[in-house]
Amino acid sequence: MRGDLTPDSVLTFLRNVEPLKDTLRTAYTARGRHESTAEHTWRLCLLALLVGDQRDDVDSAHLIRICLVHDLGEAIRGDIPAVEQDDRASKAAQERADLASLLTPLPSAVQSELLALWDEYEAAESAEAKLAKALDKIETLVQHTQGKNPDSFDYAFNLTYGRGETDLNAFTRELRQLIDQATEARMDSPRESGDA
């Protein structure tokens, strides 16, 4: 990043964001364990690595940088599930403030750079930010179809969740169609005790 980074500032920042490894989301892994925000971000970045080159107007490295910072603020207050987000603007403002707090050990130029990536994601105006938003929803939906979910899991919510973002282009629409088919299959399959 910048030459004015010090080893101490880097280590302090890494320690500040370590709680993302324990920040749980409402998604479940295939073995039935709650997924962490860090795990979601890791697989989102893999997805961005694969899909980023599908469009000429997308800078893949920039896309991955956006994906890496998009949920960093959750290290402080955790993840708020989409079904519980009554005031999206308030959630975003709090998450941005939390991110700014996490970034304080870093030099101001680096803080500004990382906050700008987060702001770009939130605004969803650039090609990279729009694709990051679409892929974020897609990764979440994939996890919902792959996870060992409780019997009360609301698969119907998946069929409308993030539709606007995932309708971005032909590739994301096709991914979404395949995920919707998997969601419908999960809805139609009988649930066994302990297996969803």
URTA-V209920 format. One record per residue. N is the residue number from 1. SS is DSSP state (alpha for helix, beta for strand, coil for the rest). PHI is phi in whole degrees, -180 to 180 (999 if undefined). BURIAL is 1 if it has 16 or more other ideal C-beta (glycine too) atoms within 10 Angstrom, else 0. Layout:
BEGIN
N|SS|PHI|BURIAL ; N|SS|PHI|BURIAL
END
This chain:
BEGIN
1|coil|999|0 ; 2|coil|-117|0 ; 3|coil|-68|0 ; 4|coil|-88|0 ; 5|coil|-71|0 ; 6|coil|-111|0 ; 7|alpha|-56|0 ; 8|alpha|-64|0 ; 9|alpha|-66|1 ; 10|alpha|-64|0 ; 11|alpha|-65|0 ; 12|alpha|-62|0 ; 13|alpha|-61|1 ; 14|alpha|-59|0 ; 15|alpha|-67|0 ; 16|alpha|-65|1 ; 17|alpha|-94|1 ; 18|alpha|-55|0 ; 19|alpha|-57|1 ; 20|alpha|-60|1 ; 21|alpha|-67|0 ; 22|coil|-108|0 ; 23|coil|-79|1 ; 24|beta|-90|0 ; 25|beta|-107|1 ; 26|beta|-83|1 ; 27|beta|-78|1 ; 28|beta|-116|1 ; 29|coil|-78|0 ; 30|coil|-63|0 ; 31|coil|-94|0 ; 32|coil|94|0 ; 33|coil|-94|0 ; 34|beta|-60|0 ; 35|beta|-80|1 ; 36|beta|-94|1 ; 37|alpha|-62|1 ; 38|alpha|-63|1 ; 39|alpha|-66|1 ; 40|alpha|-61|1 ; 41|alpha|-63|1 ; 42|alpha|-59|0 ; 43|alpha|-74|1 ; 44|alpha|-61|1 ; 45|alpha|-66|1 ; 46|alpha|-63|0 ; 47|alpha|-62|1 ; 48|alpha|-63|1 ; 49|alpha|-61|0 ; 50|alpha|-74|0 ; 51|alpha|-91|1 ; 52|alpha|-55|1 ; 53|alpha|-85|0 ; 54|alpha|-75|0 ; 55|coil|-126|1 ; 56|coil|-68|0 ; 57|coil|-90|0 ; 58|coil|-113|1 ; 59|coil|-88|0 ; 60|alpha|-60|1 ; 61|alpha|-64|0 ; 62|alpha|-66|1 ; 63|alpha|-58|1 ; 64|alpha|-66|1 ; 65|alpha|-62|1 ; 66|alpha|-62|1 ; 67|alpha|-61|1 ; 68|alpha|-64|1 ; 69|alpha|-98|1 ; 70|coil|-60|1 ; 71|coil|-119|1 ; 72|coil|-58|1 ; 73|coil|-61|1 ; 74|alpha|-69|1 ; 75|alpha|-63|1 ; 76|alpha|-94|1 ; 77|alpha|-108|0 ; 78|coil|89|0 ; 79|coil|-94|1 ; 80|coil|-107|1 ; 81|coil|-57|0 ; 82|alpha|-55|0 ; 83|alpha|-68|0 ; 84|alpha|-106|0 ; 85|coil|-88|0 ; 86|coil|-78|0 ; 87|coil|-122|0 ; 88|alpha|-59|0 ; 89|alpha|-65|0 ; 90|alpha|-66|0 ; 91|alpha|-61|0 ; 92|alpha|-64|1 ; 93|alpha|-62|0 ; 94|alpha|-67|0 ; 95|alpha|-64|1 ; 96|alpha|-66|0 ; 97|alpha|-62|0 ; 98|alpha|-65|1 ; 99|alpha|-62|1 ; 100|alpha|-58|0 ; 101|alpha|-64|0 ; 102|alpha|-63|1 ; 103|alpha|-83|1 ; 104|alpha|-57|0 ; 105|alpha|-69|1 ; 106|coil|-86|1 ; 107|coil|-58|1 ; 108|alpha|-59|0 ; 109|alpha|-64|0 ; 110|alpha|-72|1 ; 111|alpha|-56|1 ; 112|alpha|-62|0 ; 113|alpha|-64|1 ; 114|alpha|-71|1 ; 115|alpha|-64|0 ; 116|alpha|-64|0 ; 117|alpha|-64|1 ; 118|alpha|-64|1 ; 119|alpha|-62|0 ; 120|alpha|-62|1 ; 121|alpha|-60|1 ; 122|alpha|-62|1 ; 123|alpha|-71|0 ; 124|coil|50|1 ; 125|coil|-106|0 ; 126|coil|-80|1 ; 127|alpha|-59|1 ; 128|alpha|-67|1 ; 129|alpha|-67|1 ; 130|alpha|-62|1 ; 131|alpha|-69|1 ; 132|alpha|-60|1 ; 133|alpha|-62|1 ; 134|alpha|-62|1 ; 135|alpha|-69|1 ; 136|alpha|-60|1 ; 137|alpha|-67|1 ; 138|alpha|-62|1 ; 139|alpha|-62|1 ; 140|alpha|-62|1 ; 141|alpha|-65|1 ; 142|alpha|-60|1 ; 143|alpha|-62|1 ; 144|alpha|-65|1 ; 145|alpha|-86|1 ; 146|alpha|-100|1 ; 147|coil|-75|1 ; 148|coil|-88|0 ; 149|coil|-87|1 ; 150|coil|-68|0 ; 151|coil|-58|0 ; 152|coil|-84|0 ; 153|coil|-60|1 ; 154|coil|-94|0 ; 155|alpha|-68|1 ; 156|alpha|-60|0 ; 157|alpha|-58|0 ; 158|alpha|-59|1 ; 159|coil|-70|0 ; 160|coil|-115|0 ; 161|coil|-59|1 ; 162|coil|67|1 ; 163|alpha|-58|0 ; 164|alpha|-60|0 ; 165|alpha|-69|1 ; 166|alpha|-79|1 ; 167|coil|-84|0 ; 168|coil|-60|1 ; 169|coil|-154|1 ; 170|alpha|-60|0 ; 171|alpha|-67|0 ; 172|alpha|-69|1 ; 173|alpha|-64|0 ; 174|alpha|-68|0 ; 175|alpha|-58|1 ; 176|alpha|-62|1 ; 177|alpha|-61|0 ; 178|alpha|-64|0 ; 179|alpha|-68|1 ; 180|alpha|-61|1 ; 181|alpha|-63|0 ; 182|alpha|-66|1 ; 183|alpha|-63|1 ; 184|alpha|-62|0 ; 185|alpha|-64|0 ; 186|alpha|-67|1 ; 187|alpha|-67|0 ; 188|alpha|-84|0 ; 189|coil|-81|0 ; 190|coil|-65|0 ; 191|coil|-93|0 ; 192|beta|-92|0 ; 193|coil|-57|0 ; 194|coil|83|0 ; 195|beta|-117|0 ; 196|coil|-124|1
END
